[in-house]
Amino acid sequence: MITVREYQQRDMAAAMGIWNEVVREGVAFPQVEELTKLEADDFFTSQTYTAVAEDSETGEVVGLYILHPNNVGRCGHIANTSYAVRLDKRGLHIGELLVKDSLVMGARLGFRLMQFNAVVAANVHALHLYERLGFTQLGRIPKGFLMKDGHYEDIILLYIEL
């Protein structure tokens, strides 16, 4: 059984490994540089909220999300979230658990909306999930994401009221 809980310092190595898998793939996160051991815990604890998905039978961390304001001041009520699932655990609906938890947590933390700025158009599984959960597409930015292989993909902007 997979449970979602708040990130703790003891999760740092696993969370860093999962985050860096996505960065290395070069098809979803905008980051180019992987997190180092010196940066990882600060990165995860500096977010408004970081959660991990844990296999309750094995104790393994199999996914995570970071949640933070999308902007500041008068737009600070809009959250932004990034999700990562361990490569060998994809397709098991862990991402869906993470997204659902982030929507609840975002509302609990006082955010009124969640906005995704750059969902890569080729990430059809994520787009289908967001649509199924009630997100609205705001638009498309042509060639807004540089893929690892050097070509550009469109990015989709989405939002949902919390």
KELUMDREN-450162 format. One record per residue (C-alpha): residue number from 1; x, y, z. Coordinates in Angstrom, 3 decimals, always signed. Example, Ala and Ser with C-alpha at 12.3 -4.5 7.8 and 13.67 -1.06 7.14 Angstrom:
<sites>
SITE   vogu          u          v          w
SITE      1    +12.300     -4.500     +7.800
SITE      2    +13.670     -1.060     +7.140
</sites>
This chain:
<sites>
SITE   vogu          u          v          w
SITE      1     +0.000     +0.000     +0.000
SITE      2     +1.251     +3.473     -0.882
SITE      3     +0.746     +6.306     +1.601
SITE      4     +1.568     +9.980     +1.151
SITE      5     +3.134    +11.806     +4.079
SITE      6     +5.205    +14.878     +4.840
SITE      7     +8.875    +14.818     +3.820
SITE      8    +11.374    +14.225     +6.635
SITE      9    +15.144    +14.666     +6.589
SITE     10    +15.592    +10.878     +6.574
SITE     11    +13.902    +10.854     +3.130
SITE     12    +16.558    +13.091     +1.590
SITE     13    +18.608    +10.476     -0.266
SITE     14    +15.585     +8.712     -1.762
SITE     15    +13.827    +11.969     -2.658
SITE     16    +17.002    +13.342     -4.238
SITE     17    +17.433    +10.151     -6.250
SITE     18    +13.875    +10.292     -7.596
SITE     19    +14.085    +14.027     -8.355
SITE     20    +17.390    +13.555    -10.173
SITE     21    +15.975    +10.670    -12.251
SITE     22    +13.420    +13.088    -13.689
SITE     23    +16.038    +15.791    -14.250
SITE     24    +18.302    +13.277    -16.057
SITE     25    +15.445    +12.130    -18.297
SITE     26    +15.200    +15.696    -19.571
SITE     27    +11.552    +15.458    -20.648
SITE     28     +9.527    +16.979    -17.780
SITE     29    +11.381    +19.235    -15.314
SITE     30    +12.927    +22.529    -16.440
SITE     31    +16.024    +21.957    -14.294
SITE     32    +19.204    +20.918    -16.065
SITE     33    +21.427    +20.424    -13.017
SITE     34    +20.823    +17.559    -10.616
SITE     35    +20.519    +18.216     -6.897
SITE     36    +23.639    +17.480     -4.870
SITE     37    +23.676    +16.029     -1.376
SITE     38    +24.538    +19.497     -0.094
SITE     39    +21.538    +21.079     -1.823
SITE     40    +18.827    +18.424     -1.567
SITE     41    +17.564    +18.747     +2.000
SITE     42    +17.540    +22.560     +1.778
SITE     43    +15.652    +22.342     -1.511
SITE     44    +12.968    +20.028     -0.120
SITE     45    +12.593    +21.836     +3.214
SITE     46    +12.493    +25.303     +1.599
SITE     47     +9.225    +24.479     -0.171
SITE     48     +5.919    +25.409     +1.424
SITE     49     +5.308    +21.670     +1.663
SITE     50     +7.089    +18.567     +0.408
SITE     51     +5.478    +15.136     +0.533
SITE     52     +6.708    +11.654     -0.236
SITE     53     +4.858     +8.562     -1.365
SITE     54     +5.991     +5.626     +0.726
SITE     55     +5.406     +1.921     +0.272
SITE     56     +4.070     +1.022     +3.728
SITE     57     +5.217     -2.588     +3.386
SITE     58     +8.839     -1.888     +2.445
SITE     59     +9.307     +1.644     +3.781
SITE     60    +10.669     +2.709     +0.379
SITE     61    +10.052     +6.221     -0.891
SITE     62     +8.639     +5.811     -4.400
SITE     63     +7.575     +9.357     -5.276
SITE     64     +7.307    +12.941     -4.078
SITE     65     +5.918    +16.379     -4.727
SITE     66     +6.959    +19.908     -3.874
SITE     67     +4.333    +22.604     -3.339
SITE     68     +4.992    +26.347     -3.203
SITE     69     +3.532    +29.664     -4.354
SITE     70     +3.504    +30.137     -8.105
SITE     71     +4.155    +33.838     -7.591
SITE     72     +4.334    +36.432     -4.803
SITE     73     +2.187    +39.139     -3.273
SITE     74     -1.169    +39.607     -4.947
SITE     75     -0.681    +36.323     -6.815
SITE     76     +0.636    +34.423     -3.788
SITE     77     -2.667    +32.556     -3.376
SITE     78     -1.828    +30.466     -6.456
SITE     79     +0.159    +27.301     -5.798
SITE     80     +2.507    +25.430     -8.093
SITE     81     +3.516    +21.809     -7.681
SITE     82     +6.029    +19.424     -9.242
SITE     83     +5.665    +15.640     -9.049
SITE     84     +8.187    +12.838     -9.417
SITE     85     +7.679     +9.073     -9.331
SITE     86    +10.534     +6.599     -9.225
SITE     87    +11.182     +5.231    -12.707
SITE     88    +10.548     +1.591    -11.772
SITE     89     +7.247     +2.468    -10.034
SITE     90     +5.554     +4.422    -12.813
SITE     91     +2.194     +3.231    -14.094
SITE     92     +0.986     +2.224    -10.614
SITE     93     -1.141     +5.378    -10.036
SITE     94     +1.342     +6.818     -7.530
SITE     95     +1.305    +10.094     -9.445
SITE     96     -2.459    +10.275     -9.043
SITE     97     -2.130     +9.813     -5.267
SITE     98     +0.455    +12.596     -5.175
SITE     99     -1.661    +15.004     -7.237
SITE    100     -4.778    +14.369     -5.158
SITE    101     -2.841    +14.855     -1.925
SITE    102     -1.305    +18.092     -3.216
SITE    103     -4.750    +19.495     -4.025
SITE    104     -5.948    +18.803     -0.488
SITE    105     -2.727    +20.108     +1.044
SITE    106     -2.720    +23.222     -1.138
SITE    107     -6.216    +24.117     +0.049
SITE    108     -5.306    +23.317     +3.657
SITE    109     -2.332    +25.683     +3.390
SITE    110     -4.569    +28.501     +2.169
SITE    111     -3.956    +28.431     -1.560
SITE    112     -7.035    +29.096     -3.686
SITE    113     -5.764    +27.871     -7.058
SITE    114     -3.087    +25.586     -8.415
SITE    115     -1.390    +26.450    -11.678
SITE    116     +0.994    +24.405    -13.770
SITE    117     +3.186    +26.592    -15.954
SITE    118     +4.874    +24.072    -18.196
SITE    119     +3.427    +20.595    -18.650
SITE    120     +5.237    +19.190    -21.654
SITE    121     +2.695    +18.365    -24.374
SITE    122     +4.330    +14.977    -24.956
SITE    123     +3.569    +14.034    -21.328
SITE    124     +0.163    +12.675    -22.317
SITE    125     -0.291    +10.552    -19.190
SITE    126     +0.061    +13.585    -16.932
SITE    127     -2.227    +15.664    -19.145
SITE    128     -4.923    +12.970    -19.082
SITE    129     -4.656    +12.719    -15.297
SITE    130     -4.942    +16.476    -14.824
SITE    131     -7.935    +16.619    -17.159
SITE    132     -9.630    +13.754    -15.322
SITE    133     -9.077    +15.526    -11.989
SITE    134    -10.707    +18.720    -13.251
SITE    135     -7.827    +20.934    -14.351
SITE    136     -8.571    +23.458    -17.099
SITE    137     -6.131    +24.107    -19.917
SITE    138     -5.232    +27.785    -20.185
SITE    139     -3.198    +27.590    -23.344
SITE    140     -0.192    +26.265    -25.177
SITE    141     +3.231    +27.800    -25.644
SITE    142     +4.746    +26.537    -28.885
SITE    143     +8.235    +25.111    -28.483
SITE    144     +8.415    +26.223    -24.849
SITE    145    +10.427    +23.268    -23.532
SITE    146    +13.893    +22.189    -24.630
SITE    147    +13.971    +18.403    -24.591
SITE    148    +17.132    +16.538    -23.639
SITE    149    +17.667    +15.473    -27.267
SITE    150    +17.726    +19.122    -28.384
SITE    151    +14.293    +19.518    -29.979
SITE    152    +11.572    +21.771    -28.600
SITE    153     +8.137    +20.632    -27.412
SITE    154     +5.057    +22.701    -26.690
SITE    155     +4.105    +23.295    -23.074
SITE    156     +0.576    +23.383    -21.690
SITE    157     -0.582    +25.717    -18.907
SITE    158     -3.301    +24.407    -16.595
SITE    159     -5.100    +25.434    -13.429
SITE    160     -7.676    +24.220    -10.936
SITE    161     -9.572    +25.945     -8.130
SITE    162     -8.850    +24.447     -4.736
</sites>
